[in-house]
Amino acid sequence: MGKPPPFPQPEPGAKLTHRLPGGRWLDVLCTALASSDERVIDFRDVTAAKELEEDGQVDAASRAGGGTVMRIVLRDAVADRAAGDARAGY
């Protein structure tokens, strides 16, 4: 890559959640490679999860617990939307 990523990096073994200037949210994880002084930075977009948190549909503890809760909440949200669309004749 040649340059650092455009977001802060946590210490090895840690995770941080960072909001980008455009409003997207990232979970950033860092792992140190045992054979060198290099690090692996893993990041994923968690904007949808953060929006659900802000709407009060799921709390941070549930989101940190794994993807199962998020899948259930998202499945229910999609089902509710589909039912609303069907009632509206879409």
Secondary structure by P-SEA (a helix, b strand, c coil): cccccccccccccbbbbbbcccccccbbbbbbcccccbbbbbbbbaaaaaaaaaaccccaaaaaacaaaaaaaaaaaaaaaaaaaaaacc
